[in-house]
Amino acid sequence: MRKRTAAKSAACLAAGILLYLMTRLFGASVPGPKAGRLRRNPVGGGELVYEFLVGGLEEKEVAVSLSVPEQRLVGAQFREAVPKAMEILCGRIVGENPSLLEIRQDMRLVREIPEFGLLVSWESDSPEIVSSQGLVDTEGLSSVGTEVILHARLSNDLCEEVIEIPVRVLPGIVSSGERFQAALETLAGRDPEAGEIALPVEFEGKRLTYQSREKSGDLFLLFLGAVAAVCLPLKEKADREKEKKRREERFLHGYPDLVSRFLILTGAGYPVKQAWKKQVFDYQKTRGRFVNPVYEEMELTLNQMETGTPEARAYGEFGRRVGLRPYVKFVSLLQSSLQVGGKNLRTLLEAEMEEALKQRRDLARRKGEEASTKLLLPMFLMLGIVMVLVVAPAFLTLA
């Protein structure tokens, strides 16, 4: 155990030494004075930060942090650097223009030349054409262009020099289509009393042809027709699915009433067929006021039994037509009661009644959740309108 602890301690010590050596070799060292002197960075190198300790001021050594600016050009050095700085400057202020003699777009008037530690300020003798920010306005210029003198003031807080840079601003490039459009507009304005306008056969040495332009709306209508042809079967399928779902919901909603009435009638001594017939007759009396798909199917089943179809078979076909699990189970209860003579039918119907009421509650809960989900979009729209009503006055006040 002691050997293992000693090995771990040695490993930690070795790791600390290794990290220290790596920091000394590869870490960024903070410069300090050498032989009582602090060195400046050359021109364009930026300021240099020194951190060192000074002894003799107090009992303890004093920590000092000092920022030393870079070297500055003065006198002859400044004058010698100006031509090179101007060469760099002229290459940068052109921006996306071909040259200083062909300025058609905004210029990029830089504010410093870091290679020489110089700041640049600008002044234009025609600010309505080229502003001191480099914005160019070519409206109304002739095809030969206009010469503008830019005054660049170079300085480094010790020396300064003002240099004039001539540039030629030319009008923006106009395409042949734009020129032809302007020519047509001029032609349309002539001879307003004439009944027709003769279009030019040639323009700028190029022979012209004309044809009617197809309306994009026609192709769009064709596209809409194709989309409708594809979407129509999908819509019909969705409608069928929606109608099927609606039908199933109506059957499930009416199931507890069907079981409840069977439970009451069979408890009162009605045989299964007579209870079935009783419900159908009661429905026929009220058919004009509402249509219930459950009793419509029951009426069809009663007609089958009246025309000779065996009772058990008619009940089975009723369950298959409805196709829902509760009805299939209900039909199986009726068929079983026919085989055993109605024994335990009331007990089975009571249990089925409880299950039917539970299913109705679940259906109502599901419908409520669907309704709340459909209300989310209107709620978000109302929230957006309220936010606009609250925020709009603030923006109007600022404007």
N, C-alpha and C positions, 0 to 999 in steps of 0.2 A: 504493500500500500504506500509506504513512504517513497519507494523508488518511483512509483507511478506519479505521485504528487510532485516529486522533484523533476521528473521528465516534463510534466506539463508546465511547471514554472520556467524551466529552461526554454521550452518552445515559445512561451509568451515573451520572454526576454529577447530571444532571437528575432521574433516577428517585429517587436518594437524597434530593434536596431536596424532591421532590413527596411522598415517603413521610413525611418529617419534618413537612412542613406539614399533611398529613392527620392525622398523629398528634396534633399540637398542636390542631387544630381539632375533631377528632371523638373522640380518645382520652380515656379516663377520667383526669382530672387528679387528682393526689394533693393534698389540701388542705394548706396551710401557714399559718404565723402571719402575721397582718396587723397591722402597727403594734405588734408585740410582744404581741399578744393571740390567744388560741385561743377559737374559738366552740364552744358546745355545741349539739347538736341539740335541738329542742324536745321536749316530752313525747311519747313514742310514736315518736320518730324513730330510736331506737337509738343505740348508741355511735358515735363518729366517730374514725377513725384518722388521725393526722397523721404525716407524714414530712418532716423538714426538717433543715437543717444549722446547727450552732451554731459560731460563731467566737469566738476569744479564750480558749477553754479550753486548747488545746494549740497547737502549731505549725501543725498542720493542722486544718481544720474537722472537727467531730465530727458523724456522722450519728445522728439521734435518731428513734425511732418511738414514738409515744405514743397510747394509746387513751383517749379522753375520754368518760365516760358521758354519757347524755342528761340533760336537766334533770329534776329531781324536784319533785313537788308537796309543799309544806310549809305548815303553818299554815292561813290562810284559803283559800289556793288548794286545798289538799287537801280542806277541808270543802265548798267550792263544787263540786268535781269529783265528790264521792261520790254525789249524787243521779243525775247523768248516767251515772256508771259503773254504778250499780245498775239503771238502766233498760236498759242494754246487757246486763248480766249476767242479768237476769230473762228477756230474750228468748232467750238462748242456752242456759240450763240446762233449758228446757222439753223440748228434744230433739224426739221425734216425737209428744209429747202435745199435745192441743189448747190447753191453758193450764195455769197453776199450780193452778187450782181443779179440774182434771180430769186427775189423774195416774194412768195405768193401766200405763205401761211405764217402763223404766229411764230415768232422767234423765241429762243430759250436764253434769255439774258441772265446768265449765272451771276451770283453775288459774291463769289470768292474764287481764288485760284490757290488751292491748298499747297500745290508744289512749291510756290514761292511765298506762302504766308501772306497773301495780299487779299484785301477786300475790294469789291468793285461796286460802285454806284453808277446809275445811268441817267442820262438826260437826252431827250430827243428834240431836234429843232422843228420837227413836224409831228407833234404828239397826236394829231388827228389822224395820221396815217400809221405811224409806229409809236406806241406809247412807251413810257419808261418801264413798263412791265413786259414788253415784247409783243403786245397785242397788235395785230396788223389788220387794217381796214382797206380793202382794195376797191371799194365801190366808187365809181366815177372816174377811175384812172384811165388814161389813154393807153393805147397798145404799146407805146414806147416806154411807159412806166414813169416813175418819179424818183428822184434821188433824195435820200434822207440822210442827214448826218447824225450819228449817235456819238455822244460824248461819254467816254468811259473814264471814271475817276478811280485810279489805282492807289491804294494807300495801305500802310501797315502801322499806323499811329505815330510813326517817326518821319516818314517821307510820303509824298503823294505826287502823282503825275496824271494829267488829263490828256487823253488820247482821243483823236477824232477818227471814227470808223464810218466811211461812207458805204451805204447800201442802196441798191436799186429795187424799188417795190414795183412789181408788175401786176396787172389785173389777173384775176383767177382764170384758170383754163376753162374755156367753154367748149363743150362737145359739139360735134357737127349736128347732132339731133337738136340740141338747144338752139343753135344758130338757125336751123331750118324752121323750128317752131316760131322763133321771133320773126323770120321772114314771112311765114304764113300769116301771122297776126297782122303784120303791116299790109300784106296783100288783101286780107279780109276787110281792112279799114278803108280801102280805096273804092271809088265808084259805088257808093251805097245804092245808087239808082239801078245798077245792073242786076239782071235776074239770075246770073250765074257767075261763078268765079272760076277762071281757068287756072288749074294747078301747073306749076313749072315742070317742064320736061327734064331740065338739068339743074343741078345746084352744085356750085364749086367744082365744075368740071366732071361731075358724076351724073350718069343717066338714071332717071328715077322711074319707078313703076308704082302703081297704086292698086290696092285691093281692099275689099271690105273686111273689117275686123270681126271675127266671130265673138259673139257674146259669151262671156264665161258662164252666164246664168243658164244657158242652154245645156252646157255640159254638166252643170251642177244639178239640173233637174234630172238628167240621165243618171247621174250618180245616186240621187235620192231614190229614183225608181228601182235601181239595183239593190240599194240598201233595204228598201221596203219589201222587195221580193224575198230577201233573205230573212228579214225580221218578222214578216207576217206569220210563217209557220211557227216561229218561236213564241210569238204573242198568243197564237191560238193554243199552243201547248200550255203556256202559262195560264191562260184563261181556263182551260180544262182542269188543270191542277187546282186552281183557285176555287172553281165550282165544286170539284170533288171534296176539297177540304171543307168548304162551306156546308155541303150536304152531310158530311160526317159529323160536323159540329152540331147540326140540327138533330141528327139521329141520337147523338150522345146526350144532348140536352133533353130530349123527350123520353129517354130510356127510363129514368126513375118514375115518371108518371105511368108508363106502361106497366112496370112491375107492381107499382102501388095499386093500380086498379085491378090487376089480376089477383093480387093478394086479398083485396076486399071482396071481389066477386067469388073467388073460390072458397073464401072463408064463409061466405053467405050460402054456400051449397051449390053454386053453379059448376057444372062440368067444364072441362077445359075448352071444348068447342063452343059451348054456350057463352062462356065468359068472353071468348074471342069475338063471337057474333055480337054480343051486347055492346062491346066497345066500338065495333065498326058501325053499328046502327046509331049509336050516340054521336059518332063523328059525322055521319051523313046528315044528321039534322043541323049541324053547325058548319057544314062545308062552305056555304056561301060567304061566311065571315072570315075564314082563314083556311089555308091549305097546310096540312101537316104531312110530311113525307112518310112518317112512321105508319100512320093510319091508312095512307094511300096503299102502302105495301101490304098492310093487313087486309084491306079490302080485296086486293088482288088474290091473296091467299085464300080468303073466304070464298071467292068465286070459284077457285080451283076445287075446293072441297065440295062446294055445292054441285059442281059438274062431274063428280065422280073420282077426283083424285084422292087417294088415301090420306087420312088426316096427318099421320106421321111424316109422310113424304111432302105434303104441302108445307108443314112447318120447316122441314129441312130446306126446301127451296126458298122459303122466306129468309132463313138465316144466310143462305149463299148469296141472295140478291143484295141484302144489306151489307154483308161482308165485314162487319165489325165484331170484335171478340166478345163484347158483352151480349150481343144479340145471338151469336152462335151458342154461347153458354146458356142463355135463356131458352133457346129452342131445344137444346139437349135436355134441359130440365123437363120441358113439356113432353118430349118424346119418351123420357124415362117414366114419367107419371102415367102415360098411356099403357106402358108395359106392366107396371106394378099396380095399376088401379088407383093412382092418385095418392098413394101412401107417402107420407113425409113431404108432400109438395109444399104445404104451407111453411114448414120449417125451412126448407130450402129457399123459398121465395123471400122469407124474412131476412135470411143471411144475404141473399142477392140484393135486397132492398138497401141494406146498409152499405154494401159495396157500391151500388148505383149512386147513392147520395154522396159518397166519398168522391167518386169520379166526377160528379157534377161540381163539387167544391173545387176540385183540382182544375177543371175546365174553366171555371169562373176566375180562379187565380191566374191561370195562364193568359186568359183574355185581358185581364187587368194589366199584367206585365207588358203584353204587346201594345196595349193602348198607351201606357206610360212611355214606352220606347218611341212610339210614333210622335209623341208630344215633344221629344227632345229637340227636333229640328225647329219647330215654331218657337220653342223657348230660347234657343240660341239666337234665332233671328230677332226676337224681341230684345234680348240682351244687347245685340249689336246696335239696334236702333236706340236703346237707352244710352249706350256709351257714346254714340254719335251726338245725341241731344245734349249730353253732359259736356263733351269735349269741344264741340263746335263753337260755343260762345267764347271759350278761351282762345281758340285760334283766330276768331274774328276780332277779338280785342287786340291781340298781338299785331294783326294785319293793320 
